[in-house]
Amino acid sequence: MKNIIITGTSRGIGYELALLFADAGHNVLALSRNMPKTLLDNEKITCLALDLAEPESLAQVNDFLKTSWKHVDALLHNAGALLHKPFSAITAKEFEYIYKVNVFGVAALNRVVLPFMKSGSHVITISSIGGVKGTVKFPGLSAYSSSKGAVITLSELLAEEYKEQGIAFNVLALGAVNTEMLQEAFPGYVAPLSAREMAEYIYEFTLTGNKYYNGKVLEVSSTTP
């Protein structure tokens, strides 16, 4: 059984992923600002309620890994913030917050977790197809999509830096998934895939994808977006 860290587990894809891994017998460290009771009550899931945009929160993760798990098999960067707003109306504070969650938080958590990873470990970053060069771009997503492009490049670079250690880094650039976050940003839009369906794909990729890919960006979308 593996030790899996998942961020953004309060709802949507992250919540479904935590349950999938726990139901399969894996140990899960769930990181999110809010924790559903179903995760708190699950004996295979350890919940840490924290905000990854705040540096002091990462000390809790480090302390847990040092005193409990000692090693990590997979890290799933699923947490994300989405802002749908014209560029001219986005404040500097709003733009910065999107990057704090979607980029700086990913980099900071990597720094904490990587010392606990060994050859065969897998780091997966959930990005967006809107962050992939050459794909269709949509107005109102300047902060979100550009931040998702940034973590793609970060993952590609880390794959090079850690390849001698046997730690794989891959990105799944998702299309539209019918999550609460999507509904909040685009009320009334119905995506073709549910959070559970996408979680099932990510679950399998987390466990086996590093056998076939490293430093790769896989577009996971049946539509555009």
C-alpha positions in Angstrom: 0.0 0.0 0.0 1.3 3.5 -0.9 1.4 6.8 0.9 -0.4 9.4 -1.2 -0.7 13.2 -0.5 -3.6 14.9 -2.1 -4.4 18.7 -2.0 -7.8 20.3 -2.5 -9.8 17.5 -0.9 -12.8 19.5 0.5 -14.9 18.8 -2.6 -14.8 17.8 -6.3 -12.0 15.8 -7.8 -9.8 15.9 -4.7 -12.5 14.6 -2.5 -13.3 11.8 -4.8 -9.6 10.9 -5.2 -9.1 10.7 -1.4 -12.0 8.2 -1.1 -10.8 6.2 -4.1 -7.3 5.8 -2.7 -8.5 5.1 0.8 -11.1 2.5 -0.4 -8.3 0.7 -2.2 -6.3 0.5 1.1 -3.7 3.2 0.5 -2.8 5.8 3.1 -3.9 9.3 2.3 -2.8 12.6 3.6 -5.6 15.0 2.7 -4.7 18.7 2.6 -7.4 21.4 2.4 -8.8 24.4 4.2 -12.1 22.5 5.0 -12.5 18.8 5.6 -15.7 16.9 5.0 -16.8 14.6 7.8 -16.6 11.6 5.5 -12.8 12.1 5.1 -12.3 12.9 8.8 -14.0 9.6 9.8 -12.1 7.5 7.3 -9.3 5.5 9.1 -7.1 5.4 6.0 -7.2 9.2 5.7 -5.2 11.7 7.7 -6.7 15.2 7.4 -4.7 18.4 7.8 -6.8 21.6 7.6 -4.6 24.3 6.2 -4.2 26.9 3.5 -1.3 26.0 1.1 -1.1 29.7 0.1 0.2 30.4 3.7 3.9 29.3 4.3 3.4 28.5 7.9 0.9 25.8 7.0 3.7 23.7 5.3 5.4 23.2 8.7 2.4 20.9 9.6 3.0 18.8 6.6 6.7 18.5 7.3 6.1 17.6 11.0 3.7 14.9 10.0 6.0 13.3 7.4 9.0 13.4 9.8 7.1 11.8 12.7 4.7 9.5 10.9 5.0 8.3 7.3 8.7 8.9 6.8 8.3 8.5 3.0 5.8 9.6 0.3 5.0 7.5 -2.9 2.9 10.1 -4.7 2.0 13.8 -4.4 -1.1 15.0 -6.2 -1.3 18.8 -6.6 -5.1 19.1 -7.1 -5.9 22.3 -5.2 -6.7 25.3 -7.3 -8.3 28.7 -7.4 -10.3 29.8 -10.4 -11.2 33.4 -11.2 -13.5 34.3 -14.1 -13.2 38.0 -14.6 -12.1 40.5 -17.3 -8.4 41.3 -17.0 -9.2 45.0 -16.6 -11.3 44.3 -13.6 -8.9 42.0 -11.8 -7.1 43.6 -8.9 -3.4 43.0 -8.2 -4.4 41.3 -5.0 -6.7 38.9 -6.8 -4.1 38.1 -9.5 -1.5 37.4 -6.8 -3.9 35.1 -4.9 -4.5 32.9 -7.9 -0.7 32.5 -8.3 -0.2 31.9 -4.6 -2.6 29.0 -4.7 -1.9 27.6 -8.2 1.8 28.2 -8.5 3.6 29.2 -5.4 1.7 26.7 -3.2 2.7 23.9 -5.6 6.4 24.9 -5.5 6.4 25.3 -1.7 4.8 21.9 -1.1 7.2 20.3 -3.5 10.1 21.6 -1.4 8.6 20.0 1.7 7.7 16.7 0.2 10.6 15.9 -2.1 13.1 15.0 0.6 10.7 12.2 1.6 10.4 10.7 -1.9 12.6 8.1 -3.4 13.1 6.4 -6.8 9.7 5.3 -8.2 7.8 8.2 -6.6 5.4 10.2 -8.7 4.4 13.9 -8.6 1.3 14.8 -10.5 0.1 18.4 -11.1 -3.4 19.0 -12.1 -3.4 21.8 -14.7 -5.9 23.0 -17.2 -6.0 22.6 -21.0 -6.3 26.4 -21.0 -2.7 26.6 -19.8 -1.3 24.5 -22.7 0.4 26.4 -25.5 -1.6 26.5 -28.7 -5.0 25.5 -27.2 -8.1 27.7 -27.4 -8.1 30.5 -24.8 -11.1 32.1 -23.2 -11.7 35.6 -22.1 -11.9 36.1 -18.3 -9.4 33.5 -17.5 -6.1 35.5 -17.7 -5.1 34.8 -14.1 -6.2 31.2 -14.0 -5.0 29.9 -17.3 -1.6 31.7 -17.1 -1.0 30.2 -13.7 -1.8 26.8 -15.0 0.7 27.4 -17.8 3.3 28.3 -15.1 2.9 25.0 -13.2 3.3 23.1 -16.5 6.7 24.6 -17.1 7.6 24.1 -13.4 6.8 20.4 -13.6 8.8 20.0 -16.8 11.9 21.6 -15.2 11.6 19.5 -12.0 11.4 16.3 -14.1 14.8 17.2 -15.4 16.3 18.2 -12.0 15.1 15.0 -10.3 15.3 12.4 -13.1 18.6 11.0 -11.7 16.8 10.3 -8.4 14.1 8.4 -10.2 11.3 10.8 -9.2 8.8 11.4 -12.0 6.9 14.7 -12.6 3.9 14.8 -14.9 1.0 17.1 -15.6 -2.6 16.3 -16.4 -4.1 19.3 -18.3 -7.9 18.8 -17.7 -10.7 20.0 -19.8 -14.0 21.0 -18.3 -15.2 18.8 -15.4 -18.5 19.3 -13.7 -17.3 20.4 -10.3 -18.6 23.0 -7.8 -15.7 25.3 -8.7 -16.7 25.2 -12.4 -20.3 25.9 -11.6 -19.3 28.9 -9.4 -17.2 30.4 -12.2 -19.6 29.4 -15.1 -23.1 29.1 -13.7 -25.3 26.8 -15.8 -22.5 25.3 -17.8 -22.6 21.5 -17.8 -19.3 19.7 -18.4 -19.3 16.2 -20.0 -17.4 14.5 -17.1 -18.2 14.3 -13.4 -15.7 14.7 -10.7 -15.8 11.0 -9.9 -15.2 10.0 -13.5 -12.1 12.3 -13.7 -10.9 11.1 -10.3 -11.0 7.5 -11.5 -8.7 8.4 -14.4 -6.3 10.3 -12.2 -6.2 7.5 -9.7 -5.0 5.0 -12.2 -2.5 7.5 -13.7 -1.1 8.3 -10.3 -0.3 4.6 -9.6 1.0 3.7 -13.1 1.7 6.8 -15.2 5.3 7.2 -14.0 6.2 3.9 -15.7 5.5 5.4 -19.1 5.8 9.2 -18.7 8.2 11.7 -17.1 8.2 15.5 -17.7 5.1 15.1 -19.9 1.9 17.1 -20.2 -1.1 15.0 -21.0 -4.3 16.7 -22.3 -7.3 15.0 -20.7 -10.3 16.5 -22.4 -13.1 15.2 -24.5 -14.1 18.8 -25.5 -12.6 22.2 -26.0 -12.7 23.5 -23.3 
